[in-house]
Every structure is written in C-alpha cells, then in structure tokens.
C-alpha cells in the first residue's frame, strides 16, 4: 500500500498531462483565452511535448466562481478569472480591485509586475490557489440605457455587478442598486429591462454583445481591476520543481503577449461598438465618483497589510 501511495504521488509528474484551463469569454481569440493558449505552447515546447494546456472557454465549465471553486479542490487544473471572485478567498486581492487606485494603465502594470503584485499572487496559496499571473482587464465603466456623466446620474439605477461584496459596495457608493449576477445572464437582463445597466471594459461590452441591448458607454473608468490566472495548488504541488518553474516562467511570458493582444482588442472593440450604434460618453465627471469612495476603502482596507499595499501602489511613481 505504501508503494501504491508513492506511485500515485509521482504519477502526475511521470506522465504527460494536458492541463485543463477555464475561461468564460466567448471568442477563441479573446486576449485572455489566447494568452493561456500561448502559455500552453511554451510549456509544450519546453517540456518536449510532455505537458499541454487545453483551454475551455465560452463558460462551458461554469461561471468564474464555479471554476474557481473547482480549481481550489483540484477538480480543475487552471482558471482565468476576474479578480473579484478571488477577493473572498485571498484578502490581499482586494487591493488592485479598489476603485480609482491606479492613475493609468502604465501605473497599474508597473505595480502588478513588481513586489506588490508578487505578494498578492503568493497570498492565495493557503487557499489552494497558485497565483500565476495578472492579465489586463482594461478600465471598467458603466454602460446602460442612458448616459452616466456624474454620480447623480447613477443614483437609483439597477446595475449588474460581479458576485462580490466589494463590487456591491462600490456601486452602492455611487447610489446605484447593485445587482450581482453571472456574466452569462447579463445580455438577457439588459434586453428585458431586468437591469438598467452593467459595468465592464469595452472588449466585454463588445464580446458579450451588450452594446446591442444598451447604447451608452460612459467612461467612468472606476476600476482597473485585473484578471488572474490561477492553478490548483493540489495539482501544482505534485509536479517536480523544474516543471513548476517552467509553468511559472511560461505564465510570466504570457503576460506581455496578453497585453499586446489586449491593447489591439480594445481598439478593435471600440470600433465595433461604435459601428453597432453605441455612443461613447467621454465627458464624465470622474471626481464626483471618486469623492464617494472613502467608505469603500474604510470597509475593505482594514488591516495593516492591506493599508501598506495600497500605500505602496499609491506611492509608486
């Protein structure tokens, strides 16, 4: 029996493995989907064909929260998720989710590529998740049936948010009626009037065809919360260190690939939604939103560690 247990413990590293990775985005060439496929190509090449990654996108393995739960228990190898569903598992992931934390895309990338980003990724390991990489998710803005030019316009609107206490609080601070639901349900909810609006980046507004349902995309740019690529620690720990290092290196290299794809996708999606009749509202009073976010920080950034990380990001020049 001891021999059988020993053999079972090394079986994963002794055999070729096709790791399964989940994503909810519909397009096979969506930047996050393409980035994990690229990572898989690097791993296959560097392991001499031993290991591969199969990406299951279009939500076929479940919502982001569902796939995250599967990864945590080792039923799924990897998942690319927005950072919001991870917040309840790893407190430090709250930091890059905070509203108006990043001054620009460049500021966000430098913060997440440095010690702050490394610390946040590592913080998920005691929850069964190996944080491999942060991917760009652009700036999130409100889109709905009417323009939202100031916080006054958002008051009373029923706005879809991710299934996260922080996002409910963030939209609540705007005076909106935050409505959590999976992304797959949003199109129908917008079409039927179950919700008035949603908030997301331009490629998601395009990719999920939400611009067909609501025509005003107001650049509130209230968050630059990133995506995360996570791997099951139960799966990762069974690999020899050389293969763990290979996976980490490939994940890091996939970040630059994803960012290049992301920048191109943003430009393409912006053109698509404009051609589809969407109006991009640029004259947004961001200060009116930003001034209302103090209670969100007070509620969620409560420990010395979280305050230290927020300050480290804010102080980054």
Secondary structure, 3 states (H helix, E strand, C coil): CHHHHHHHHHHHHHCCEEEEEECCCCCCCCHHHHHHHHHHHHHHHHCCCCEEEEEECCCCCCCHHHHHHHHHHCCCCEEEEEHHHHCCCCHHHHHHHCCCCCCCHHHHHHHHHCHHHHHHHHCCHHHCEEEEEEECCCCEEEEECCCCCCHHHHCCCEEEECCCHHHHHHHHHCCCEEEECCHHHHHHHHHHCCCCEEEECHHHHHHCCHHHCCCEEEEEEEECCCEEEEEEHHHHCCCCHHHHHHHHHHHHHHHHHHHHHHHHHHHHHHHHHHHCCCEEECCCCHHHHHCCCHHHHHHHCCCHHHHHHHHHHHHCC
